[in-house]
Structure formats: structure tokens, C-alpha cells
Amino acid sequence: MKPTVKPGRLLILIALCLFIIVSGYWAFLNAADQETGIKRGLDIAGGLYVLLETVETGDQELDEDAIERAITVIRMRVDELGVAEPIIAAQGDNRIRIELPDIDDVEQARTIIGRTALLQFVGPDGVEIVTGAHLIRAIAERNPEATPYPYISLEFDQEGARLFAEATGKFLNQPIVIVLDDEVISSPVVRAVITDGKATIEGNFEFEEAANLALLLRSGSLPVELRELESRLIGPTLGQRTEEIAVYAAAVGLSLVLLFMIIYYRIAGIIAGIALIFYMSLVLWALAYLPVTLTLPGMGGLILSIGMAVDANVIIFERIKDELRSGRTPRSAMEDGFRRAFRAILDANVTTLIVTVVLFSLASGPVRGFAVTLFIGITCSMFTAIALTRLLLRMAFKAGIIRSGAYVGVKV
């Protein structure tokens, strides 16, 4: 007995499909918003790209700590510019990559990035006591027997020890302000006269806070010189035009894919198209609200994941067609088709996810952006293909609009 159309269930199915379409349109509008939507990378929003190389100075060796200190200082300086979502990261063993999207004053940015860090210990009278040049060591330590809180241990050179001894004797029970690049980072109170050049900064710190403060203190006496290897100014007009072309290409590709699915798979193709719209909504919301910056390679990964989302539906529908040809009823063919296709979809997507994780771990810059968007796209596509498409097909069957194998283009 063939199922008859049930208006109530059909109305629920239509309402759900309309909700998915509207949410997709809403997600697209939100993503396109320059202020609250997806964060654009340098190649889309335009801005300044600088590649710095660290050079050893004096007798101190270039190490990972020196790179980290340099990045900390640069990040503090970039914060002065008010740049949204800057990228400041180590590249290789001795280089630092800086990407400042959508920046107005390029020359000011270059000046701020290139200036020498200045660490000062200033007395209550506003007079400089010692500078970062006198600081030998600054590390976070613990001593549970003395205090439950971590503290920062400082050590000055011979000249710094002499100056600091005079200052602590003069400013006993008064604060000495620690300033890095004209910004106050701590104001410890002098509790005793320090004559050996070894001091501690105590407070109700978490260990991470103490470690960050110690890093800032060490950053005032960088053992490396930063040399500019490359700098590029990318105009926003070019990036916006490229983004428009990429969006247009994605829209055309998506439309052609949907048209093919509808022609070849009939009702199932329409349902796959609705699921694909929901997939795009998930991806756009994820890119907008996760700490992700979209780049042109990232858009390439997004478009690639659209093809993989469709591919999962193709695998499912072809399995359903095989079941129908073997004489199964539409309902049993649908359930068995999903069950048999699940393993193939899972294997294909998991192997690709592994590749994206490896790319993100080992690569840098635009390749990472490609890996992130592809990972998000594949994760969302697995959900929509396995869960949403199945739900919509079941609802269509219960509504009575799936009557035979014709719903996936099979004549039985």
C-alpha cells in the first residue's frame, strides 16, 4: 500500500525547510558584515605584512626565549595601534611574522614595531633608577613554605645592584614603578634595602600571571636585534575585489551542484540542497564566532568542503539506489543505505581531517587558514549529511511524498 500525503506532516517539513533557508540567508548577511561578521585576513582586508629576522648581539645566544620576548614586546606595541586581530608569530627558528589587517597609518606601525624596547625602574619622585640593560634575570618561582603565591625573582648586574641598593634605601616602604615602553606593568613596594642585586616581586599572583610579568621584565633587555627582511602593503581594494570573485565563484559552483542534485536525484536532491544550505549556515556561524581569521586560501578550503559535503550525499543516495534495485521498500532502502554509507563517509572524512590537523601543526600563515576552514567545513558536512539529510528524508517519507524509488531517480 502506497503512502498518502499527510498535510500536517508535510506542513512541518515545509516549515523546517523554510527555516533552514531563512537561517542560511541570515548567516550570510551576518558573515558579510565588516564589523560583527567573519574576521578577514590580510589578503582580503588589506594591511601591512612585515617579516623580521632576529640577529644575535653581544655574547648572548639566540634562543626560543629571546624570540618569545621579542614577540611579547611587539604585541604590546601593536596594541597601541588598536589593530583588530593582529597576527604576530614565530616563523622558523629566527624569524617573526607580523600581519596587521586593515591598518590606517603604515609608517606609524613600522616605527612602533622597529623601536628599541625600554624597561625602566622609576622611583616615587619620577626619576629613573635602573633600566632593562642592568637586568640579568627575571623568572617566576614558587616557595610553598614561605608563601602560597608565586613570585618574580630579579637579578641585576653590578652597576644595577649598586643603583638599586641606593634606591631601596631611599624609598623604603614606598613603591618603585616598573615601566615598559612608557606603560606601567607593576608597582611593587620596597620592603627591605636590597644590597646584593637580587630582588623579588610578590603579590597574589596566579603562576601564569607571574610568568607573564617575568616575561615582560625580560623583554626590556632583548638579546637580539630585529632586522626587517620583507614588508608589503596590501591595498584593501584588491583584497575586496578578490573576495567578491571568490564569493561569486562559490555561489555559481553551489548553484550548479544543487541543480545537478535535483535533476539526478529528484526529491532526494532537493532535500540534499536544503541540507547543504544548512551546512553553509553552520560554517558561516562558526567562522564568525570562533577565533578564526578568513584568508583567501581559507576560502579555497571552504569551497572544497562544499564539494565534499555534496560527495557525502552522493555516496548515501547511490547506496539507497542499490538497495532499491535489490527489491527493498523505500523505507528499508533508505535506512540501510544510510547505514551502509556511514562507514565510507566516516573513513573518507576522518583521513582528510587528519591531514588538516597535520597542516595546521606544521605549516604557518595562509596554509593554516586553509587547514582551519577545511576542518570546520568537513566537520559540519559530516553532521549535515549523516544527521540532517537523514532526518529530512524520514520526515518526507512520513509526510507521504516519498512513494517509490523515483524519489532518488530509480525506476523500479
C-alpha positions as CSV (number, residue, x, y, z in Angstrom):
1,M,0.0,0.0,0.0
2,K,1.5,3.3,-1.1
3,P,1.6,6.1,1.5
4,T,-0.8,9.0,1.1
5,V,0.2,12.6,1.6
6,K,-0.3,13.8,5.2
7,P,-0.9,17.6,5.2
8,G,0.1,18.1,8.8
9,R,3.5,16.3,8.5
10,L,4.1,17.9,5.1
11,L,3.5,21.4,6.6
12,I,6.0,20.7,9.4
13,L,8.6,19.6,6.8
14,I,8.0,22.7,4.7
15,A,8.3,24.9,7.7
16,L,11.6,23.3,8.7
17,C,12.9,23.7,5.2
18,L,11.9,27.4,5.1
19,F,13.5,28.0,8.5
20,I,16.8,26.5,7.2
21,I,16.7,28.7,4.1
22,V,16.0,31.9,6.1
23,S,18.7,31.0,8.6
24,G,21.1,30.5,5.7
25,Y,20.3,34.0,4.4
26,W,20.7,35.5,7.9
27,A,24.0,33.7,8.3
28,F,25.3,35.1,5.0
29,L,24.3,38.7,6.0
30,N,26.0,38.3,9.3
31,A,29.1,36.9,7.7
32,A,29.2,39.8,5.2
33,D,29.1,42.4,8.0
34,Q,32.6,44.0,8.2
35,E,32.3,44.8,12.0
36,T,30.5,41.8,13.5
37,G,30.9,39.2,10.9
38,I,33.8,37.0,9.8
39,K,37.2,38.4,10.5
40,R,39.1,38.9,7.3
41,G,42.8,38.2,6.9
42,L,45.5,40.5,5.4
43,D,45.0,39.3,1.9
44,I,41.3,40.2,2.0
45,A,41.0,43.3,4.3
46,G,44.4,44.7,3.2
47,G,47.0,46.0,5.6
48,L,50.7,45.6,6.5
49,Y,52.8,42.4,6.3
50,V,56.3,42.5,7.9
51,L,58.8,39.7,8.2
52,L,61.6,40.3,10.8
53,E,64.7,38.3,11.4
54,T,66.4,38.2,14.8
55,V,70.2,38.8,14.9
56,E,72.4,37.9,17.9
57,T,74.0,40.8,19.7
58,G,76.8,40.7,22.4
59,D,77.7,37.4,24.0
60,Q,74.1,36.1,24.5
61,E,72.8,33.3,22.2
62,L,69.6,33.4,20.2
63,D,67.1,31.0,21.7
64,E,63.4,30.4,21.9
65,D,63.0,32.6,25.0
66,A,64.5,35.5,23.1
67,I,62.0,35.0,20.2
68,E,59.2,34.9,22.7
69,R,60.3,38.0,24.4
70,A,60.6,39.9,21.1
71,I,57.0,38.8,20.2
72,T,55.7,40.0,23.6
73,V,57.3,43.4,23.1
74,I,56.0,43.7,19.5
75,R,52.5,42.7,20.6
76,M,52.5,45.4,23.3
77,R,53.4,47.9,20.7
78,V,50.8,46.8,18.2
79,D,48.1,47.1,20.9
80,E,48.9,50.8,20.9
81,L,47.8,50.9,17.3
82,G,44.4,49.5,18.1
83,V,44.7,46.8,15.3
84,A,42.0,44.2,15.4
85,E,43.1,40.6,15.2
86,P,46.8,41.1,14.5
87,I,48.9,38.0,13.8
88,I,52.3,38.0,15.5
89,A,54.0,34.6,15.4
90,A,57.4,32.9,15.2
91,Q,58.3,31.6,11.8
92,G,61.1,29.1,11.8
93,D,63.9,29.4,14.3
94,N,64.8,33.0,13.9
95,R,62.0,34.9,12.2
96,I,58.9,36.7,13.3
97,R,55.9,37.2,11.0
98,I,53.6,40.2,11.6
99,E,50.3,40.8,9.9
100,L,48.3,43.9,10.7
101,P,45.0,43.9,8.8
102,D,43.0,47.0,7.9
103,I,45.6,49.4,9.3
104,D,45.4,53.2,8.6
105,D,48.9,54.6,9.4
106,V,51.5,52.3,7.9
107,E,54.5,54.4,8.7
108,Q,53.5,54.8,12.4
109,A,53.2,51.0,12.5
110,R,56.6,50.4,11.1
111,T,58.1,53.0,13.5
112,I,56.5,51.4,16.6
113,I,57.5,47.9,15.6
114,G,61.1,48.8,15.0
115,R,61.8,50.9,18.1
116,T,64.0,49.5,20.9
117,A,62.2,48.3,24.0
118,L,62.8,50.5,27.1
119,L,62.4,49.0,30.5
120,Q,62.7,51.4,33.4
121,F,62.5,51.2,37.2
122,V,61.3,54.6,38.4
123,G,61.2,55.9,41.9
124,P,58.3,57.8,43.6
125,D,60.0,61.0,42.6
126,G,59.7,60.2,38.9
127,V,63.5,59.7,38.5
128,E,64.8,56.6,36.7
129,I,66.7,54.2,38.9
130,V,67.8,51.4,36.6
131,T,66.9,50.2,33.1
132,G,66.5,46.9,31.5
133,A,70.1,47.0,30.4
134,H,71.0,46.3,34.1
135,L,68.6,43.3,34.4
136,I,70.3,39.9,34.2
137,R,67.5,37.6,35.2
138,A,63.7,37.7,35.8
139,I,61.8,34.4,36.3
140,A,58.7,33.2,38.1
141,E,59.3,30.9,41.1
142,R,57.5,29.1,43.8
143,N,58.3,28.6,47.5
144,P,55.3,27.0,49.2
145,E,57.0,27.0,52.6
146,A,57.3,30.8,52.6
147,T,54.2,31.9,50.7
148,P,51.3,30.1,48.9
149,Y,51.7,32.5,45.9
150,P,54.4,32.5,43.2
151,Y,56.8,35.5,43.0
152,I,59.2,37.0,40.4
153,S,62.9,36.7,41.1
154,L,65.1,39.5,39.8
155,E,68.8,39.8,39.5
156,F,70.8,42.9,38.4
157,D,74.3,43.3,37.2
158,Q,77.0,45.0,39.3
159,E,76.1,48.6,38.4
160,G,72.4,47.9,38.6
161,A,72.8,46.3,42.0
162,R,74.6,49.5,43.3
163,L,71.9,51.8,41.9
164,F,69.1,49.6,43.2
165,A,70.7,49.4,46.7
166,E,70.7,53.2,46.9
167,A,67.1,53.4,45.7
168,T,65.7,50.8,48.1
169,G,67.4,52.5,51.0
170,K,66.0,55.9,49.9
171,F,62.4,54.6,49.1
172,L,61.9,52.1,51.9
173,N,58.1,51.2,52.2
174,Q,57.4,53.2,49.0
175,P,56.5,51.8,45.5
176,I,59.0,51.6,42.7
177,V,57.2,51.7,39.4
178,I,58.3,49.3,36.6
179,V,57.6,50.8,33.1
180,L,58.0,49.1,29.7
181,D,57.7,51.2,26.6
182,D,56.0,54.0,28.7
183,E,53.4,51.6,30.1
184,V,53.3,50.7,33.8
185,I,53.4,46.9,34.2
186,S,54.0,46.7,38.0
187,S,54.3,48.8,41.1
188,P,56.0,46.7,43.9
189,V,56.5,48.3,47.3
190,V,60.1,48.2,48.8
191,R,60.0,46.1,51.9
192,A,63.8,46.0,52.6
193,V,67.1,47.5,51.5
194,I,68.5,45.3,48.8
195,T,72.3,45.3,48.5
196,D,73.1,42.1,46.6
197,G,71.2,43.0,43.4
198,K,68.7,40.2,44.0
199,A,65.1,41.2,44.5
200,T,61.6,39.7,44.4
201,I,58.2,41.0,43.4
202,E,55.5,39.4,45.5
203,G,51.7,39.6,45.2
204,N,48.6,37.5,45.0
205,F,49.6,36.1,41.6
206,E,48.5,33.1,39.7
207,F,51.6,31.3,38.4
208,E,50.6,32.2,34.8
209,E,50.4,35.9,35.8
210,A,53.8,35.8,37.4
211,A,55.3,34.1,34.4
212,N,53.8,36.7,32.0
213,L,55.2,39.5,34.2
214,A,58.6,37.9,34.3
215,L,58.5,37.6,30.5
216,L,57.7,41.4,30.2
217,L,60.6,42.2,32.5
218,R,63.0,40.1,30.5
219,S,61.7,41.8,27.3
220,G,63.1,45.1,28.4
221,S,66.7,43.9,27.7
222,L,66.4,42.0,24.4
223,P,69.5,40.0,23.5
224,V,68.6,40.2,19.8
225,E,68.3,42.8,17.1
226,L,65.3,42.8,14.8
227,R,66.1,43.2,11.2
228,E,63.3,43.7,8.6
229,L,63.6,41.2,5.8
230,E,60.4,42.0,4.0
231,S,57.4,44.3,4.2
232,R,54.4,44.6,2.0
233,L,51.4,47.0,2.0
234,I,48.3,45.2,0.6
235,G,45.6,47.5,-0.6
236,P,42.0,46.8,0.6
237,T,40.6,47.3,-2.9
238,L,42.5,44.4,-4.3
239,G,41.5,42.1,-1.4
240,Q,37.9,43.1,-1.5
241,R,37.7,42.5,-5.3
242,T,39.3,39.1,-4.8
243,E,36.8,38.3,-2.1
244,E,33.9,39.3,-4.3
245,I,35.3,37.0,-7.1
246,A,35.7,34.1,-4.6
247,V,32.1,34.6,-3.3
248,Y,30.8,34.7,-6.8
249,A,32.6,31.6,-7.8
250,A,31.3,29.8,-4.6
251,A,27.7,30.9,-5.4
252,V,27.9,29.7,-9.0
253,G,29.5,26.4,-8.0
254,L,26.9,25.8,-5.3
255,S,24.1,26.6,-7.7
256,L,25.4,24.2,-10.3
257,V,25.8,21.5,-7.7
258,L,22.3,22.0,-6.4
259,L,20.9,21.9,-10.0
260,F,22.7,18.6,-10.7
261,M,21.5,17.0,-7.5
262,I,17.9,18.0,-8.2
263,I,18.0,16.7,-11.8
264,Y,19.7,13.4,-10.9
265,Y,18.2,12.6,-7.5
266,R,14.8,14.3,-7.7
267,I,13.2,14.7,-4.3
268,A,16.3,13.5,-2.5
269,G,18.3,16.1,-4.5
270,I,16.0,18.8,-3.2
271,I,16.5,17.6,0.4
272,A,20.2,17.4,-0.1
273,G,20.1,21.0,-1.3
274,I,18.3,22.1,1.9
275,A,20.9,20.2,4.0
276,L,23.6,21.9,2.0
277,I,22.2,25.4,2.8
278,F,22.1,24.4,6.5
279,Y,25.7,23.3,6.2
280,M,26.7,26.7,4.8
281,S,24.9,28.3,7.7
282,L,26.8,26.3,10.3
283,V,30.1,27.1,8.6
284,L,29.4,30.8,8.4
285,W,28.3,31.0,12.0
286,A,31.4,29.0,13.1
287,L,33.7,31.3,11.2
288,A,32.0,34.4,12.7
289,Y,32.1,33.4,16.3
290,L,35.2,31.2,16.6
291,P,38.7,32.9,16.9
292,V,39.3,32.3,13.2
293,T,40.6,34.7,10.5
294,L,39.4,34.0,7.0
295,T,42.1,34.3,4.3
296,L,41.9,33.6,0.5
297,P,43.4,30.1,0.9
298,G,40.8,29.6,3.7
299,M,38.1,30.5,1.2
300,G,39.6,27.8,-1.1
301,G,39.3,25.3,1.8
302,L,35.7,26.4,2.3
303,I,34.7,25.9,-1.3
304,L,36.5,22.5,-1.3
305,S,34.5,21.4,1.7
306,I,31.3,22.2,-0.2
307,G,32.2,19.6,-2.8
308,M,33.0,17.1,0.0
309,A,29.6,17.8,1.6
310,V,27.8,17.0,-1.7
311,D,30.0,14.0,-2.2
312,A,28.7,12.5,1.1
313,N,25.2,12.9,-0.1
314,V,26.0,11.2,-3.4
315,I,27.5,8.2,-1.6
316,I,24.3,7.9,0.5
317,F,21.9,8.2,-2.4
318,E,23.9,5.7,-4.5
319,R,23.7,3.2,-1.7
320,I,20.0,3.8,-1.4
321,K,19.6,3.2,-5.1
322,D,21.5,-0.1,-4.8
323,E,19.1,-1.2,-2.1
324,L,16.0,-0.2,-4.1
325,R,17.3,-2.1,-7.2
326,S,17.6,-5.2,-5.0
327,G,13.9,-5.1,-4.2
328,R,13.9,-3.2,-0.8
329,T,11.0,-1.0,0.1
330,P,11.7,2.8,0.1
331,R,11.8,3.0,3.9
332,S,14.1,0.0,4.4
333,A,16.3,1.1,1.4
334,M,16.7,4.5,3.0
335,E,17.7,3.2,6.4
336,D,20.1,0.5,5.0
337,G,21.5,3.0,2.5
338,F,22.5,5.4,5.3
339,R,23.8,2.6,7.5
340,R,26.0,1.1,4.7
341,A,27.2,4.5,3.5
342,F,28.2,5.7,7.0
343,R,31.5,3.8,7.2
344,A,32.7,5.1,3.8
345,I,31.8,8.7,4.6
346,L,33.4,8.4,8.1
347,D,36.7,6.9,6.7
348,A,37.0,9.5,3.9
349,N,36.3,12.5,6.1
350,V,38.5,11.3,9.1
351,T,41.5,10.8,6.8
352,T,41.0,14.4,5.5
353,L,40.6,15.7,9.0
354,I,43.9,14.1,9.9
355,V,45.6,15.9,7.0
356,T,44.1,19.3,8.2
357,V,45.5,18.7,11.7
358,V,48.9,17.9,10.3
359,L,48.8,21.0,8.1
360,F,47.8,23.2,11.0
361,S,50.5,21.8,13.2
362,L,53.4,22.0,10.8
363,A,52.5,24.9,8.5
364,S,52.1,28.6,9.1
365,G,50.4,31.6,7.6
366,P,47.9,31.1,4.7
367,V,48.3,27.3,4.8
368,R,47.0,27.3,8.4
369,G,44.0,29.3,7.3
370,F,43.2,26.7,4.6
371,A,43.5,23.9,7.2
372,V,41.2,25.6,9.7
373,T,38.4,26.3,7.3
374,L,38.6,22.9,5.7
375,F,38.5,21.3,9.2
376,I,35.4,23.3,10.1
377,G,33.8,22.6,6.7
378,I,34.3,18.8,6.9
379,T,33.0,18.6,10.5
380,C,29.9,20.5,9.6
381,S,29.4,18.5,6.3
382,M,29.5,15.2,8.2
383,F,26.8,16.3,10.6
384,T,24.5,17.6,7.8
385,A,25.0,14.6,5.5
386,I,24.6,11.9,8.2
387,A,22.1,13.6,10.6
388,L,20.1,16.3,8.8
389,T,19.7,14.7,5.4
390,R,18.5,11.5,7.1
391,L,16.0,13.5,9.3
392,L,14.6,15.3,6.3
393,L,14.2,12.1,4.3
394,R,12.4,10.4,7.2
395,M,10.1,13.4,7.5
396,A,9.4,13.3,3.8
397,F,8.6,9.6,4.0
398,K,6.2,10.1,6.9
399,A,4.6,13.1,5.1
400,G,3.8,10.7,2.2
401,I,5.8,12.5,-0.6
402,I,8.2,9.6,-0.9
403,R,6.2,6.8,-2.5
404,S,8.7,4.8,-4.6
405,G,12.3,4.6,-5.8
406,A,11.6,7.6,-8.1
407,Y,12.4,9.9,-5.2
408,V,16.1,9.1,-5.9
409,G,15.7,8.7,-9.6
410,V,15.3,4.9,-9.7
411,K,12.6,3.3,-11.8
412,V,11.5,0.0,-10.1
